[in-house]
Every structure is written in C-alpha cells, then in structure tokens.
Amino acid sequence: MQAPISAAEQRYCLLFQQSLAGIYRTTTDGRMLDCNDAMAAMLGYESRAALMSRPASDLYFEGSDRREFLRRLRKSRTLANADCRLKRKDGTALFVLENVSIVPDEKGRLRIIHGNMVDITDRKRAEEALRESEQAYRTLTDELRRLADRQEAVREGERASIARELHDEFGQALTALNM
C-alpha cells in the first residue's frame, strides 16, 4: 500500500501539472521519465503518455543537435535561457527557451536531466520577419540611392548640354555682331 502524499507533494504535483511552461525529466540516454501536459501540447502530442513513449532524440531535427545539447549540459551542468529548436510531432519547428540541469541518479552518476521550457516560436518568427523587413528596407534604400545618383547624373548631363548649346548660340551671335 502506498503512503498518502504530503501537502508539499500535492503542491508540487499541482505546480507541475498546471504550469504553462513545459516541464520534463529525461535520462541522458534519451528516455523520457516524466513531463507535464504543457510540454506535450507544445510538442503537438495528444497526451503526456504519447510524448513519454518517444525517445528524446525524436524531438530533434538532427542527432547532432541532441549531442551538442548534452555536451554543453555536461560541461556546465546547467543551461539557463538556452535557445533550442525542437521538432513537433507533425515535423514543424518549435523554438523554446530552456532552463536545464543535469543531476545525479541514485548511483551518483550525472544521468538525469531536469528542465523547463517556454515556447518562443512566435518571437522567433517575429524576429525573422523583422530581419527580412530590415533587409528589404536596406535593399530599397540602396536602390533609391542608386536611382537618386543616376537622376543627378542625368541632370548634370542635361545642364552641361544646355550650357554648351547656350555657349555655342551666344558665341555665334556675338561673333556675328562683332563682324
């Protein structure tokens, strides 16, 4: 028979389940130990169980992304506000801001990963749209400068042509008057 859970455990469970941030526990070999509903929803899974049945490597576009994540985590033991690109169940990109720690398992080996994540996909898309808009603005201003320079060159050419015509006409008229 299982002992009743304490008030502190109840508060922890409530916080875990009702958090808007995705919260998870995995092993370094990629086994999902636990996650909350928010994480499953972020990643496009219909339930926690569906997400937990998948290896963590399924959440990355490239195996090298996960290996790099683990390398950085093992080196510093914690990652704060780390940008990460994950793969949703439908194959689309999910950008998250993640806080992660690696902690010892029951044998003292650093094998358990605790983390939480917030979906920043909309922010990343807005940043990309802003970059594209800035590039379009730079391209447009460069083109306007080029056109203004060309217009000025045409004006200068016209002025020089008019000045030559006037000079020739007045020069001929003055010469005729002198004669």
N, C-alpha and C positions, 0 to 999 in steps of 0.2 A: 504494500500500500504506500502510495506517495504522500509525503508530508504536505500539509497545506502551505501555500505560498504566503510569504510575509507581505506586509503592506508596502515595503520598499520594492519587493519583486513585482508586485502588482503595478506600482507607479512606473517601474522600468518597462514592463510589458506594454503599458498604455502609451508611454512615450515612444517606444519603439514602433508600435503599430500605427499611431496617429500622426507621426512626423510626416511633414511634406517632403522632407529630404529622403533620398534613398539610403537605407542603412543596410549594411551587409557584414557577413563574416565568411571568409573563404580560407582555404589552405593554399600554401604556396604552389602545390601541385595542381591547383585549379578546381578542387572540389568545393561546391557551394555548401556551407554549413547552415546559413540562415540569411534571410533577407526580409524586408518589410514589403507591404503591399505597394508603397510608393515607388520602390525600386522596380518591382515587377511591372507596374504600369508605365514607368518611364521607358523601360526597355521593350514595351509592347507585348508583354506576356499576360495571359488571362488570369494567372494566379501566381502566388509565391511558389507553389509546388512545381508548376510548369517551368519557372525560371530555375529553381533549385535542382531540377533534374538534368540541367545542361551544365557542361563544364565551363569554367570561366573563360577559357580560350575562345568559346563561341561568341563572346561579347566583343571580340577584337577583329578588325579587318585583316590584320596581318599577325602572324605568330611573333614576329619581331617586335611588335608594339607591346605585347604582354611581357616578353623577355626584357625589354628596356624598362618597363614599369617595375618589374621585380628587381632588376639590377639597381635602379635608383632607390627603391624602398629598402633593400638590404643594406645599401651603403649608408643611408641616413637614418634608417629605422622609422622615419615618419616623413610624410609628404603633406605639406599644408598648401591649400589653394592651388592644387595641381590641375592644369587643364588636361583633359583627356578626351579622346574621340573614341566612342564605343559604337557597336553595331546593334541596332534594334533587331527584333525578331524578323521584321519584314525586310531587313537588309539596308535600311536607311541609316544615316549617321545621327548619332546622339552626342552632343558635346556637353560635358559635365565639368564642374569644378569640384574637386575631390579632396577630402582630408582623410589620410590613411595612416595606420600604424601597423607595424609587424610586431607580434608579441610571442612569447614562448608558449609552446604546447605543454602538456602535462609532463613531458620528459625534459623540458627546458630548452628545446630546440626552437629557433625562430621559424615557425611554420604557420602561424595563424595570422590572418590579415583582418583587421577591423577597419571599416571605412564608412564614410557617408558621402553622398554626392548630391549636387543640385544641378538640375537641367539648365544649361545656359545656351541651348541651341538657338533660341530666338536672338539672344545677344550676339552670338557668333554670326548669324545671318545678317543682322543689322550692321555689324562691323564690316562684313564683306560687302554689303550694299553701299556702305559709306566709302570704302576703299574704291569700289567701282565708280561711284559718283565723283570722287575726287580725281580719279584717273580721267574720266570723261571731261571734267572741268579743266584739268591741265591740258588735255588734248585740244579742247575747244579754245582755250585762251592762247595756246601756241598757234593754232590755226588763225585766230583773229589777229594776232601779232603779225603773222606772215602776210595776211591779207592787207593789214594796215601799212606794212612796209612796202608791199607791192603797189598799193594805191599811192603812196608817197612818191615812189619811183616813177610812176606814170605821170603824176602831177609835175614832178621836176622835169621830166622829158617834154611835157606839153609847154611848160614855161620856157624851156630852152628853145623849143621850136618857134614859139610866138616871138621870143626875143630876137631870134635870127631873122624871122620874116620882117619884123619891125625895123631892125637894123638895116636889112637889105633895102626895104622900101624907102625909108628915110634917107639912107645913104645915097640912093639913086636920085631921089628928089633934090637933095642938097647939091649933089654934083650937077644936076641939070640946072639948078638955079645959079650956081656959080658960073656956069658957062654962059 
